[in-house]
Amino acid sequence: MTVEHRAPETAAPPRPAAVQMLIDGKPAAAADGQEFEVVNPANGEVIATAPLGGAEDVDRAVTAARRAFEEPGGWSSWSAAKRGRALARYAGLVRENLEALAQLESRNVGKPIASARDEALGVSLVFDYYAGAANKVFGETIPVSKPGLDFTLREPIGVVGLIVPWNFPMNMASWKLGPALAAGNTCILKPASYSPLTAIRLGELALEAGFPPGVVNVVTGPGGTAGAAIAAHPGVGKVAFTGETATGQEIMRLAAGNLKKISLELGGKSPNILFADGDLEKFASSAPYSVFDNCGQDCCARSRTHDRVVELFADATRRVRVGDPSDEKTEVGPLVTFRQRDRVRDYIGVGEEEGAELVVGGSSPEDPTLAAGAYLMPTVFDNVTAEMRIAREEIFGPVVSIIAFDTEDEAVRLANATPYGLSGSIWTRDIGKALRMAKAVQSGVLSINSNSSVHTEAPFGGYKMSGVGRELGMHALELYTELKNVFIDLS
């Protein structure tokens, strides 16, 4: 008897999910039907397709947001306390969906799963904070020279455009949605093309939390089409943007058409300044994570380290776990795209050409299981001078430059020798020196004996070309309100 031997059937790979935008509370394709692919940078697989939104889609979203803001009984008529309760429900839904959001983020941008969970938790904490802040947006009474009563009102702007980056997609969305909604605005959220998935899910959760249709709209697509349309649209009263400085400059130009309000959180080239009297052990154990966390894709990354403990830093760098984002032990995953990985590689080549000493890293991992992903080992350069490109330009990858200094004045000069001024750290046990440096370094956010930049309750933003305005804390509410002065003649 003969038996036919058949090759085992292989299952077809799963088809990418087809996600939709969210306009006026309903899923929406792009008006022209175009889509783009969403890629997992850990393995290069296409995991979803999303609408390639443009000007017509933005116009639809603005119309929906304006209607939701102005219609009788609409969002602008809700009391501050009622808005706060909706934000509290929103925070609760994020916590209920924390694992799903974290998994989605990890697959979309290659973020280690433990970090993605922290980010999702951070989103819920931001919404919790602004739930409590919603009914604490106060005006003031002002003594004036004429007989009467003068007072101010804080009122919502109306429709606001929120353009967020790919490095912390959920967090950046919450930083803008939280205060914008608390102040009574309606929103058009545009995620980066690389990272649309969690933004769409946050839009869906807003509906579940009880926000009326049109209050939170999500438009996906490139910055050059969807983002530019938001910045230029006359029906948008304010644009909040986080991303690279060149794009922020273009948004300022586009927004000039109707003089809309803008806030910009842009690039950084932050210093990590270690003095001889600093805690060397604490610095060495924590400093690598201040630049290599999120694979260096962080505008607060302390990518310029001024110290004399090269080997301590290098040894700590060698212990950083690079690996599959789904592995609970992974500390650093891939960069967001292969294009970004290649851009950072080019900078490493520039550093070597300029004469910097490559101490550790600079190449892809040796682990063959990571060969299909956009990985790059954490990299440390020594003998860097302030004139080198790797010391001046934002690399946005896992690369740190070590620059020596001798005096406090020289440390200040080196720290300020950049067009940016976002974040930084100062390590010293001398409180007088710490305070002198804190006053002298031109930066919007500084940490003493710590690398912690971000606190939900405190303002965040930069000097110089690092941006305009402050996010987080109660200061963020100023970005999303108009200040109206009223005088009543009592004579």
DRENDO-1510 file (C-alpha; in Angstrom, 1 decimal, always signed):
<recs>
REC; n; res; u; v; w
REC; 1; MET; +0.0; +0.0; +0.0 .
REC; 2; THR; +1.3; +3.4; -0.9 .
REC; 3; VAL; +0.5; +6.5; +1.1 .
REC; 4; GLU; +0.6; +10.0; -0.4 .
REC; 5; HIS; +2.9; +12.2; +1.7 .
REC; 6; ARG; +1.7; +15.8; +1.7 .
REC; 7; ALA; +3.7; +18.7; +3.0 .
REC; 8; PRO; +2.1; +20.1; +6.1 .
REC; 9; GLU; +0.0; +23.1; +5.5 .
REC; 10; THR; +1.4; +26.4; +6.8 .
REC; 11; ALA; -0.9; +28.9; +8.3 .
REC; 12; ALA; -1.1; +32.2; +6.4 .
REC; 13; PRO; +0.4; +35.1; +8.4 .
REC; 14; PRO; -2.3; +37.1; +10.1 .
REC; 15; ARG; -3.6; +40.1; +8.1 .
REC; 16; PRO; -2.7; +43.5; +9.5 .
REC; 17; ALA; -5.5; +45.1; +11.4 .
REC; 18; ALA; -7.2; +48.0; +9.6 .
REC; 19; VAL; -7.7; +50.8; +12.1 .
REC; 20; GLN; -9.8; +53.9; +11.5 .
REC; 21; MET; -9.7; +57.5; +12.5 .
REC; 22; LEU; -12.3; +58.9; +14.9 .
REC; 23; ILE; -14.3; +61.9; +13.8 .
REC; 24; ASP; -17.5; +63.0; +15.5 .
REC; 25; GLY; -17.6; +59.8; +17.6 .
REC; 26; LYS; -17.6; +57.5; +14.5 .
REC; 27; PRO; -14.8; +55.4; +12.8 .
REC; 28; ALA; -13.7; +57.2; +9.6 .
REC; 29; ALA; -11.5; +56.3; +6.7 .
REC; 30; ALA; -9.5; +59.0; +4.8 .
REC; 31; ALA; -11.7; +61.0; +2.5 .
REC; 32; ASP; -9.6; +59.9; -0.5 .
REC; 33; GLY; -9.4; +56.3; +0.8 .
REC; 34; GLN; -5.6; +56.3; +1.1 .
REC; 35; GLU; -3.9; +54.3; +3.9 .
REC; 36; PHE; -0.4; +53.7; +5.3 .
REC; 37; GLU; +1.3; +50.8; +7.0 .
REC; 38; VAL; +2.2; +50.6; +10.7 .
REC; 39; VAL; +5.4; +48.5; +11.3 .
REC; 40; ASN; +6.6; +46.8; +14.4 .
REC; 41; PRO; +10.3; +47.9; +14.6 .
REC; 42; ALA; +11.3; +44.8; +16.7 .
REC; 43; ASN; +10.8; +42.5; +13.6 .
REC; 44; GLY; +9.9; +44.7; +10.6 .
REC; 45; GLU; +6.3; +43.2; +10.4 .
REC; 46; VAL; +3.4; +45.3; +9.2 .
REC; 47; ILE; +0.9; +45.1; +12.1 .
REC; 48; ALA; -1.8; +47.5; +11.0 .
REC; 49; THR; -2.9; +49.9; +8.3 .
REC; 50; ALA; -4.3; +53.4; +9.1 .
REC; 51; PRO; -6.0; +56.2; +7.1 .
REC; 52; LEU; -3.7; +58.7; +5.4 .
REC; 53; GLY; -5.6; +61.7; +6.6 .
REC; 54; GLY; -5.3; +65.1; +4.9 .
REC; 55; ALA; -6.9; +68.5; +4.7 .
REC; 56; GLU; -10.4; +67.3; +4.0 .
REC; 57; ASP; -10.3; +65.0; +7.0 .
REC; 58; VAL; -9.0; +67.7; +9.3 .
REC; 59; ASP; -11.9; +70.0; +8.0 .
REC; 60; ARG; -14.4; +67.3; +8.9 .
REC; 61; ALA; -12.9; +67.0; +12.4 .
REC; 62; VAL; -12.9; +70.8; +12.9 .
REC; 63; THR; -16.5; +70.9; +12.0 .
REC; 64; ALA; -17.4; +68.1; +14.4 .
REC; 65; ALA; -15.3; +69.7; +17.2 .
REC; 66; ARG; -16.9; +73.1; +16.7 .
REC; 67; ARG; -20.4; +71.7; +16.7 .
REC; 68; ALA; -19.6; +69.8; +19.9 .
REC; 69; PHE; -18.2; +72.9; +21.5 .
REC; 70; GLU; -21.0; +75.3; +20.5 .
REC; 71; GLU; -24.3; +73.4; +20.3 .
REC; 72; PRO; -26.9; +73.9; +23.1 .
REC; 73; GLY; -26.1; +71.6; +26.0 .
REC; 74; GLY; -22.7; +70.9; +24.4 .
REC; 75; TRP; -19.3; +70.6; +25.9 .
REC; 76; SER; -18.7; +74.3; +26.6 .
REC; 77; SER; -21.9; +74.4; +28.6 .
REC; 78; TRP; -20.8; +71.6; +30.9 .
REC; 79; SER; -19.9; +72.7; +34.4 .
REC; 80; ALA; -16.3; +72.4; +35.4 .
REC; 81; ALA; -17.2; +69.7; +38.0 .
REC; 82; LYS; -19.0; +67.6; +35.4 .
REC; 83; ARG; -16.0; +67.8; +33.0 .
REC; 84; GLY; -13.8; +66.7; +36.0 .
REC; 85; ARG; -16.0; +63.7; +36.6 .
REC; 86; ALA; -15.7; +62.7; +32.9 .
REC; 87; LEU; -11.9; +62.9; +33.1 .
REC; 88; ALA; -12.0; +60.8; +36.3 .
REC; 89; ARG; -13.9; +58.1; +34.4 .
REC; 90; TYR; -11.4; +58.4; +31.6 .
REC; 91; ALA; -8.5; +57.8; +34.0 .
REC; 92; GLY; -10.3; +54.8; +35.4 .
REC; 93; LEU; -10.9; +53.3; +31.9 .
REC; 94; VAL; -7.2; +53.7; +31.1 .
REC; 95; ARG; -6.3; +51.8; +34.2 .
REC; 96; GLU; -8.8; +49.0; +33.3 .
REC; 97; ASN; -7.2; +48.8; +29.9 .
REC; 98; LEU; -3.7; +49.3; +31.0 .
REC; 99; GLU; -2.3; +45.9; +29.9 .
REC; 100; ALA; -3.9; +46.1; +26.4 .
REC; 101; LEU; -2.7; +49.7; +25.9 .
REC; 102; ALA; +0.8; +48.7; +27.0 .
REC; 103; GLN; +0.9; +45.7; +24.6 .
REC; 104; LEU; -0.3; +47.9; +21.8 .
REC; 105; GLU; +2.3; +50.6; +22.4 .
REC; 106; SER; +5.1; +48.0; +22.8 .
REC; 107; ARG; +4.3; +46.4; +19.4 .
REC; 108; ASN; +3.8; +49.8; +17.7 .
REC; 109; VAL; +7.0; +51.5; +18.7 .
REC; 110; GLY; +9.3; +48.8; +20.2 .
REC; 111; LYS; +9.0; +50.1; +23.7 .
REC; 112; PRO; +10.0; +47.5; +26.4 .
REC; 113; ILE; +6.8; +46.1; +27.9 .
REC; 114; ALA; +7.7; +47.2; +31.4 .
REC; 115; SER; +8.2; +50.8; +30.2 .
REC; 116; ALA; +5.0; +50.7; +28.2 .
REC; 117; ARG; +3.1; +49.7; +31.3 .
REC; 118; ASP; +4.6; +52.6; +33.2 .
REC; 119; GLU; +3.6; +55.0; +30.4 .
REC; 120; ALA; +0.0; +53.7; +30.4 .
REC; 121; LEU; -0.1; +54.2; +34.2 .
REC; 122; GLY; +1.3; +57.7; +33.7 .
REC; 123; VAL; -1.6; +58.5; +31.3 .
REC; 124; SER; -4.2; +57.6; +34.0 .
REC; 125; LEU; -2.4; +59.8; +36.5 .
REC; 126; VAL; -2.4; +62.8; +34.2 .
REC; 127; PHE; -6.1; +62.4; +33.6 .
REC; 128; ASP; -6.7; +62.0; +37.4 .
REC; 129; TYR; -4.7; +65.2; +38.0 .
REC; 130; TYR; -6.8; +67.3; +35.5 .
REC; 131; ALA; -10.0; +65.7; +36.7 .
REC; 132; GLY; -9.2; +67.4; +40.0 .
REC; 133; ALA; -8.0; +70.6; +38.4 .
REC; 134; ALA; -11.1; +71.2; +36.2 .
REC; 135; ASN; -13.0; +73.1; +38.8 .
REC; 136; LYS; -9.9; +75.0; +40.0 .
REC; 137; VAL; -9.4; +77.3; +37.0 .
REC; 138; PHE; -9.8; +80.6; +38.8 .
REC; 139; GLY; -10.2; +84.2; +37.8 .
REC; 140; GLU; -9.3; +87.2; +40.0 .
REC; 141; THR; -10.6; +90.5; +41.2 .
REC; 142; ILE; -8.4; +93.6; +40.6 .
REC; 143; PRO; -8.5; +96.9; +42.4 .
REC; 144; VAL; -8.7; +99.6; +39.8 .
REC; 145; SER; -8.6; +103.4; +40.0 .
REC; 146; LYS; -12.2; +104.0; +38.9 .
REC; 147; PRO; -15.2; +103.2; +41.1 .
REC; 148; GLY; -16.3; +99.8; +40.1 .
REC; 149; LEU; -15.5; +96.1; +40.1 .
REC; 150; ASP; -12.9; +94.6; +37.9 .
REC; 151; PHE; -12.5; +90.8; +37.5 .
REC; 152; THR; -11.0; +88.3; +35.1 .
REC; 153; LEU; -12.5; +85.1; +33.6 .
REC; 154; ARG; -10.6; +82.1; +32.3 .
REC; 155; GLU; -12.5; +80.7; +29.3 .
REC; 156; PRO; -11.8; +77.8; +26.9 .
REC; 157; ILE; -10.3; +78.7; +23.5 .
REC; 158; GLY; -12.6; +76.4; +21.5 .
REC; 159; VAL; -11.2; +73.9; +19.0 .
REC; 160; VAL; -7.6; +72.9; +19.7 .
REC; 161; GLY; -5.2; +70.8; +17.6 .
REC; 162; LEU; -2.9; +68.4; +19.5 .
REC; 163; ILE; +0.0; +67.0; +17.5 .
REC; 164; VAL; +2.0; +64.4; +19.4 .
REC; 165; PRO; +5.3; +62.5; +18.7 .
REC; 166; TRP; +6.2; +58.9; +18.4 .
REC; 167; ASN; +8.6; +58.5; +21.3 .
REC; 168; PHE; +6.0; +58.7; +24.1 .
REC; 169; PRO; +2.7; +58.5; +22.1 .
REC; 170; MET; +0.3; +57.9; +25.0 .
REC; 171; ASN; +2.0; +60.2; +27.5 .
REC; 172; MET; +2.2; +63.1; +25.1 .
REC; 173; ALA; -1.4; +62.7; +24.2 .
REC; 174; SER; -2.5; +62.8; +27.8 .
REC; 175; TRP; -0.3; +65.8; +28.6 .
REC; 176; LYS; -2.4; +67.7; +26.0 .
REC; 177; LEU; -5.8; +66.1; +26.2 .
REC; 178; GLY; -5.9; +66.4; +30.1 .
REC; 179; PRO; -5.6; +70.2; +30.4 .
REC; 180; ALA; -7.4; +70.9; +27.1 .
REC; 181; LEU; -10.5; +69.0; +28.2 .
REC; 182; ALA; -10.4; +70.2; +31.8 .
REC; 183; ALA; -10.5; +73.8; +30.5 .
REC; 184; GLY; -13.5; +73.0; +28.3 .
REC; 185; ASN; -12.0; +72.8; +24.8 .
REC; 186; THR; -12.8; +70.3; +22.1 .
REC; 187; CYS; -9.8; +68.5; +20.5 .
REC; 188; ILE; -8.3; +67.1; +17.3 .
REC; 189; LEU; -5.6; +64.7; +18.3 .
REC; 190; LYS; -3.0; +63.9; +15.5 .
REC; 191; PRO; -0.5; +61.1; +16.4 .
REC; 192; ALA; +2.7; +60.6; +14.6 .
REC; 193; SER; +2.5; +58.4; +11.5 .
REC; 194; TYR; +4.8; +55.8; +13.1 .
REC; 195; SER; +2.5; +55.5; +16.2 .
REC; 196; PRO; -1.2; +55.9; +15.6 .
REC; 197; LEU; -2.6; +52.9; +17.4 .
REC; 198; THR; -2.8; +54.0; +21.1 .
REC; 199; ALA; -4.1; +57.4; +20.1 .
REC; 200; ILE; -7.0; +55.8; +18.3 .
REC; 201; ARG; -7.7; +53.6; +21.3 .
REC; 202; LEU; -7.6; +56.7; +23.7 .
REC; 203; GLY; -10.2; +58.3; +21.4 .
REC; 204; GLU; -12.5; +55.3; +21.8 .
REC; 205; LEU; -12.0; +55.3; +25.5 .
REC; 206; ALA; -13.0; +59.0; +25.7 .
REC; 207; LEU; -16.4; +58.0; +24.2 .
REC; 208; GLU; -16.7; +55.2; +26.7 .
REC; 209; ALA; -16.0; +57.7; +29.5 .
REC; 210; GLY; -18.9; +59.8; +28.4 .
REC; 211; PHE; -17.3; +62.6; +26.4 .
REC; 212; PRO; -19.9; +63.7; +23.7 .
REC; 213; PRO; -19.1; +62.8; +20.1 .
REC; 214; GLY; -16.8; +65.4; +18.5 .
REC; 215; VAL; -15.1; +66.4; +21.8 .
REC; 216; VAL; -12.1; +64.1; +21.1 .
REC; 217; ASN; -11.4; +63.5; +17.4 .
REC; 218; VAL; -8.4; +61.5; +16.2 .
REC; 219; VAL; -7.0; +62.2; +12.7 .
REC; 220; THR; -4.1; +60.0; +11.5 .
REC; 221; GLY; -1.6; +60.9; +8.7 .
REC; 222; PRO; +1.7; +62.6; +8.0 .
REC; 223; GLY; +2.7; +65.9; +9.5 .
REC; 224; GLY; +3.1; +67.4; +6.0 .
REC; 225; THR; -0.6; +66.9; +5.2 .
REC; 226; ALA; -2.7; +66.3; +8.3 .
REC; 227; GLY; -0.5; +68.2; +10.7 .
REC; 228; ALA; +0.0; +71.1; +8.4 .
REC; 229; ALA; -3.8; +71.3; +7.8 .
REC; 230; ILE; -4.4; +71.5; +11.6 .
REC; 231; ALA; -1.8; +74.2; +12.0 .
REC; 232; ALA; -3.2; +76.3; +9.2 .
REC; 233; HIS; -6.9; +75.8; +9.7 .
REC; 234; PRO; -8.8; +79.0; +10.6 .
REC; 235; GLY; -11.2; +77.0; +12.7 .
REC; 236; VAL; -8.5; +75.8; +15.1 .
REC; 237; GLY; -7.8; +78.3; +17.9 .
REC; 238; LYS; -4.7; +76.8; +19.3 .
REC; 239; VAL; -2.1; +74.2; +18.3 .
REC; 240; ALA; +0.0; +72.2; +20.8 .
REC; 241; PHE; +2.9; +70.4; +19.3 .
REC; 242; THR; +5.6; +68.1; +20.6 .
REC; 243; GLY; +8.4; +67.1; +18.2 .
REC; 244; GLU; +11.5; +68.3; +16.5 .
REC; 245; THR; +12.5; +71.9; +16.4 .
REC; 246; ALA; +12.4; +72.3; +12.6 .
REC; 247; THR; +8.8; +71.1; +12.5 .
REC; 248; GLY; +7.9; +73.4; +15.4 .
REC; 249; GLN; +9.2; +76.4; +13.4 .
REC; 250; GLU; +7.0; +75.3; +10.4 .
REC; 251; ILE; +4.0; +75.1; +12.7 .
REC; 252; MET; +4.7; +78.7; +13.8 .
REC; 253; ARG; +4.7; +79.9; +10.2 .
REC; 254; LEU; +1.5; +78.0; +9.4 .
REC; 255; ALA; -0.3; +79.2; +12.5 .
REC; 256; ALA; +0.5; +82.9; +11.7 .
REC; 257; GLY; -2.4; +82.9; +9.1 .
REC; 258; ASN; -5.0; +83.4; +11.8 .
REC; 259; LEU; -2.6; +84.2; +14.7 .
REC; 260; LYS; -3.7; +81.1; +16.6 .
REC; 261; LYS; -2.1; +80.4; +19.9 .
REC; 262; ILE; +0.7; +77.8; +19.9 .
REC; 263; SER; +2.7; +75.9; +22.5 .
REC; 264; LEU; +5.8; +73.9; +21.4 .
REC; 265; GLU; +7.8; +71.3; +23.3 .
REC; 266; LEU; +10.7; +70.7; +21.0 .
REC; 267; GLY; +14.3; +69.3; +20.9 .
REC; 268; GLY; +16.9; +69.0; +23.6 .
REC; 269; LYS; +20.6; +68.3; +24.1 .
REC; 270; SER; +20.6; +68.0; +27.9 .
REC; 271; PRO; +23.7; +68.0; +30.1 .
REC; 272; ASN; +24.4; +65.6; +33.0 .
REC; 273; ILE; +27.0; +67.5; +35.0 .
REC; 274; LEU; +29.0; +65.5; +37.6 .
REC; 275; PHE; +31.3; +67.4; +40.0 .
REC; 276; ALA; +34.1; +65.7; +41.9 .
REC; 277; ASP; +32.2; +65.9; +45.2 .
REC; 278; GLY; +29.1; +64.2; +43.6 .
REC; 279; ASP; +27.9; +60.7; +44.5 .
REC; 280; LEU; +29.8; +58.7; +41.9 .
REC; 281; GLU; +28.1; +55.4; +42.6 .
REC; 282; LYS; +24.6; +56.8; +42.4 .
REC; 283; PHE; +25.5; +58.7; +39.3 .
REC; 284; ALA; +27.1; +55.7; +37.5 .
REC; 285; SER; +24.2; +53.4; +38.3 .
REC; 286; SER; +21.5; +55.8; +37.1 .
REC; 287; ALA; +23.1; +58.0; +34.5 .
REC; 288; PRO; +23.0; +55.5; +31.6 .
REC; 289; TYR; +19.2; +55.2; +32.0 .
REC; 290; SER; +18.9; +59.0; +31.7 .
REC; 291; VAL; +20.0; +58.7; +28.1 .
REC; 292; PHE; +19.4; +55.1; +27.0 .
REC; 293; ASP; +15.9; +54.8; +28.3 .
REC; 294; ASN; +13.4; +54.5; +25.4 .
REC; 295; CYS; +16.6; +53.8; +23.3 .
REC; 296; GLY; +17.6; +57.4; +23.7 .
REC; 297; GLN; +14.5; +58.7; +21.9 .
REC; 298; ASP; +13.8; +61.3; +24.5 .
REC; 299; CYS; +14.1; +65.1; +24.3 .
REC; 300; CYS; +15.2; +65.1; +27.9 .
REC; 301; ALA; +17.9; +62.5; +27.3 .
REC; 302; ARG; +21.1; +63.5; +29.2 .
REC; 303; SER; +23.2; +63.0; +26.1 .
REC; 304; ARG; +26.1; +65.3; +27.1 .
REC; 305; THR; +27.8; +63.9; +30.2 .
REC; 306; HIS; +30.4; +66.1; +31.8 .
REC; 307; ASP; +32.4; +63.9; +34.2 .
REC; 308; ARG; +35.7; +62.1; +34.9 .
REC; 309; VAL; +34.3; +58.6; +35.6 .
REC; 310; VAL; +34.4; +57.1; +32.1 .
REC; 311; GLU; +34.9; +53.5; +33.1 .
REC; 312; LEU; +32.1; +53.6; +35.7 .
REC; 313; PHE; +29.7; +54.9; +33.1 .
REC; 314; ALA; +30.9; +52.5; +30.5 .
REC; 315; ASP; +30.6; +49.5; +32.8 .
REC; 316; ALA; +27.1; +50.5; +33.8 .
REC; 317; THR; +26.3; +50.9; +30.1 .
REC; 318; ARG; +27.5; +47.3; +29.3 .
REC; 319; ARG; +25.0; +46.0; +31.9 .
REC; 320; VAL; +22.0; +47.6; +30.2 .
REC; 321; ARG; +19.7; +44.8; +28.8 .
REC; 322; VAL; +19.0; +45.2; +25.1 .
REC; 323; GLY; +16.4; +42.8; +23.8 .
REC; 324; ASP; +12.9; +41.9; +22.6 .
REC; 325; PRO; +10.3; +44.5; +23.9 .
REC; 326; SER; +8.0; +41.7; +24.9 .
REC; 327; ASP; +10.6; +40.3; +27.3 .
REC; 328; GLU; +9.9; +41.5; +30.9 .
REC; 329; LYS; +13.7; +41.9; +31.5 .
REC; 330; THR; +14.4; +44.1; +28.5 .
REC; 331; GLU; +15.4; +47.6; +29.4 .
REC; 332; VAL; +16.2; +48.9; +25.9 .
REC; 333; GLY; +14.3; +47.8; +22.8 .
REC; 334; PRO; +14.7; +48.9; +19.1 .
REC; 335; LEU; +14.6; +52.4; +17.7 .
REC; 336; VAL; +11.2; +53.3; +16.3 .
REC; 337; THR; +12.1; +52.6; +12.7 .
REC; 338; PHE; +15.0; +51.3; +10.6 .
REC; 339; ARG; +15.3; +54.8; +9.2 .
REC; 340; GLN; +15.9; +56.2; +12.7 .
REC; 341; ARG; +18.4; +53.5; +13.4 .
REC; 342; ASP; +20.4; +54.3; +10.3 .
REC; 343; ARG; +20.3; +58.0; +11.2 .
REC; 344; VAL; +21.8; +57.3; +14.6 .
REC; 345; ARG; +24.4; +55.1; +13.0 .
REC; 346; ASP; +25.4; +57.9; +10.8 .
REC; 347; TYR; +26.0; +60.1; +13.8 .
REC; 348; ILE; +28.2; +57.4; +15.4 .
REC; 349; GLY; +30.3; +57.5; +12.2 .
REC; 350; VAL; +30.5; +61.3; +12.4 .
REC; 351; GLY; +31.7; +61.1; +16.0 .
REC; 352; GLU; +34.5; +58.7; +15.0 .
REC; 353; GLU; +35.5; +60.9; +12.1 .
REC; 354; GLU; +35.6; +63.9; +14.3 .
REC; 355; GLY; +38.1; +62.2; +16.6 .
REC; 356; ALA; +35.9; +61.1; +19.6 .
REC; 357; GLU; +36.9; +57.8; +21.2 .
REC; 358; LEU; +34.3; +55.1; +21.0 .
REC; 359; VAL; +34.3; +53.4; +24.4 .
REC; 360; VAL; +31.4; +51.0; +24.2 .
REC; 361; GLY; +28.6; +50.2; +21.8 .
REC; 362; GLY; +28.2; +51.7; +18.3 .
REC; 363; SER; +26.9; +48.6; +16.5 .
REC; 364; SER; +23.9; +46.3; +16.3 .
REC; 365; PRO; +23.5; +43.6; +18.9 .
REC; 366; GLU; +25.3; +40.3; +18.4 .
REC; 367; ASP; +22.2; +38.3; +19.3 .
REC; 368; PRO; +21.0; +36.7; +16.0 .
REC; 369; THR; +17.4; +36.7; +17.3 .
REC; 370; LEU; +17.4; +40.5; +17.2 .
REC; 371; ALA; +18.8; +40.8; +13.6 .
REC; 372; ALA; +15.4; +41.5; +12.1 .
REC; 373; GLY; +14.8; +44.6; +14.3 .
REC; 374; ALA; +15.9; +48.2; +14.3 .
REC; 375; TYR; +18.3; +47.7; +17.3 .
REC; 376; LEU; +21.5; +49.5; +18.2 .
REC; 377; MET; +23.6; +49.0; +21.2 .
REC; 378; PRO; +24.0; +51.8; +23.8 .
REC; 379; THR; +27.0; +53.9; +22.8 .
REC; 380; VAL; +29.5; +55.9; +24.8 .
REC; 381; PHE; +32.0; +58.4; +23.3 .
REC; 382; ASP; +34.9; +59.9; +25.4 .
REC; 383; ASN; +37.2; +62.7; +24.5 .
REC; 384; VAL; +34.4; +64.7; +23.0 .
REC; 385; THR; +34.8; +68.5; +22.5 .
REC; 386; ALA; +31.9; +71.0; +22.6 .
REC; 387; GLU; +32.5; +71.8; +18.9 .
REC; 388; MET; +31.8; +68.3; +17.7 .
REC; 389; ARG; +28.5; +67.6; +16.0 .
REC; 390; ILE; +27.7; +64.7; +18.4 .
REC; 391; ALA; +28.0; +67.2; +21.2 .
REC; 392; ARG; +25.9; +70.0; +19.6 .
REC; 393; GLU; +23.1; +68.2; +17.6 .
REC; 394; GLU; +20.2; +66.2; +18.9 .
REC; 395; ILE; +20.9; +62.6; +17.9 .
REC; 396; PHE; +17.7; +61.1; +19.4 .
REC; 397; GLY; +19.3; +57.7; +19.9 .
REC; 398; PRO; +21.3; +55.7; +22.5 .
REC; 399; VAL; +24.5; +57.8; +22.2 .
REC; 400; VAL; +26.2; +59.8; +25.0 .
REC; 401; SER; +29.2; +62.1; +24.7 .
REC; 402; ILE; +31.5; +62.6; +27.6 .
REC; 403; ILE; +33.1; +66.0; +27.9 .
REC; 404; ALA; +35.6; +66.9; +30.6 .
REC; 405; PHE; +35.7; +70.2; +32.5 .
REC; 406; ASP; +37.9; +71.7; +35.2 .
REC; 407; THR; +35.9; +74.6; +36.8 .
REC; 408; GLU; +32.4; +75.5; +37.7 .
REC; 409; ASP; +32.4; +78.4; +35.2 .
REC; 410; GLU; +33.6; +76.0; +32.5 .
REC; 411; ALA; +30.8; +73.6; +33.4 .
REC; 412; VAL; +28.2; +76.4; +32.9 .
REC; 413; ARG; +29.7; +77.4; +29.6 .
REC; 414; LEU; +29.6; +73.9; +28.3 .
REC; 415; ALA; +26.1; +73.3; +29.5 .
REC; 416; ASN; +24.8; +76.4; +27.8 .
REC; 417; ALA; +26.8; +75.9; +24.5 .
REC; 418; THR; +23.8; +74.6; +22.7 .
REC; 419; PRO; +20.7; +76.2; +21.0 .
REC; 420; TYR; +18.5; +74.0; +23.2 .
REC; 421; GLY; +17.6; +74.3; +26.9 .
REC; 422; LEU; +15.1; +71.7; +27.9 .
REC; 423; SER; +16.4; +69.5; +30.8 .
REC; 424; GLY; +19.5; +68.5; +32.7 .
REC; 425; SER; +21.1; +67.2; +35.9 .
REC; 426; ILE; +23.7; +68.5; +38.3 .
REC; 427; TRP; +25.5; +66.1; +40.7 .
REC; 428; THR; +27.2; +67.7; +43.8 .
REC; 429; ARG; +27.0; +67.5; +47.6 .
REC; 430; ASP; +27.7; +71.3; +47.8 .
REC; 431; ILE; +24.3; +72.9; +48.1 .
REC; 432; GLY; +25.7; +76.4; +47.3 .
REC; 433; LYS; +27.3; +75.0; +44.1 .
REC; 434; ALA; +24.0; +73.2; +43.2 .
REC; 435; LEU; +22.0; +76.4; +43.5 .
REC; 436; ARG; +24.5; +78.5; +41.6 .
REC; 437; MET; +24.5; +76.0; +38.8 .
REC; 438; ALA; +20.7; +75.7; +38.8 .
REC; 439; LYS; +20.4; +79.5; +38.3 .
REC; 440; ALA; +23.2; +79.6; +35.7 .
REC; 441; VAL; +22.2; +76.7; +33.4 .
REC; 442; GLN; +19.7; +77.9; +30.7 .
REC; 443; SER; +17.1; +75.1; +31.0 .
REC; 444; GLY; +13.5; +74.8; +31.7 .
REC; 445; VAL; +13.8; +71.7; +33.9 .
REC; 446; LEU; +16.7; +70.7; +36.1 .
REC; 447; SER; +17.3; +67.9; +38.6 .
REC; 448; ILE; +19.8; +68.0; +41.5 .
REC; 449; ASN; +21.4; +64.6; +42.3 .
REC; 450; SER; +18.7; +62.9; +40.2 .
REC; 451; ASN; +17.7; +62.3; +36.5 .
REC; 452; SER; +14.0; +62.9; +37.1 .
REC; 453; SER; +12.6; +65.5; +34.7 .
REC; 454; VAL; +8.9; +64.9; +34.6 .
REC; 455; HIS; +6.3; +65.3; +37.4 .
REC; 456; THR; +2.6; +65.5; +36.6 .
REC; 457; GLU; +2.2; +68.3; +39.2 .
REC; 458; ALA; +5.1; +70.5; +38.0 .
REC; 459; PRO; +5.6; +72.6; +34.9 .
REC; 460; PHE; +7.6; +71.2; +32.0 .
REC; 461; GLY; +9.1; +73.0; +29.0 .
REC; 462; GLY; +12.2; +74.6; +27.7 .
REC; 463; TYR; +14.3; +77.7; +27.0 .
REC; 464; LYS; +15.6; +78.8; +23.7 .
REC; 465; MET; +14.9; +76.5; +20.8 .
REC; 466; SER; +13.5; +73.8; +23.1 .
REC; 467; GLY; +10.0; +75.4; +22.9 .
REC; 468; VAL; +7.3; +77.8; +23.9 .
REC; 469; GLY; +5.0; +77.4; +26.9 .
REC; 470; ARG; +4.8; +74.9; +29.8 .
REC; 471; GLU; +3.0; +71.6; +30.0 .
REC; 472; LEU; +1.8; +69.7; +33.1 .
REC; 473; GLY; +0.8; +71.1; +36.5 .
REC; 474; MET; -1.7; +74.0; +36.8 .
REC; 475; HIS; +0.5; +76.0; +34.4 .
REC; 476; ALA; -0.7; +73.9; +31.5 .
REC; 477; LEU; -4.2; +75.2; +31.9 .
REC; 478; GLU; -3.0; +78.7; +30.9 .
REC; 479; LEU; -2.2; +77.2; +27.4 .
REC; 480; TYR; -5.8; +76.2; +26.8 .
REC; 481; THR; -7.7; +79.3; +28.1 .
REC; 482; GLU; -8.4; +82.8; +27.1 .
REC; 483; LEU; -8.1; +85.5; +29.8 .
REC; 484; LYS; -11.0; +87.9; +29.7 .
REC; 485; ASN; -11.1; +91.1; +31.8 .
REC; 486; VAL; -14.5; +92.5; +32.9 .
REC; 487; PHE; -15.2; +96.0; +34.4 .
REC; 488; ILE; -18.5; +96.9; +36.1 .
REC; 489; ASP; -19.1; +100.6; +36.7 .
REC; 490; LEU; -20.5; +101.1; +40.2 .
REC; 491; SER; -20.8; +104.8; +40.1 .
</recs>
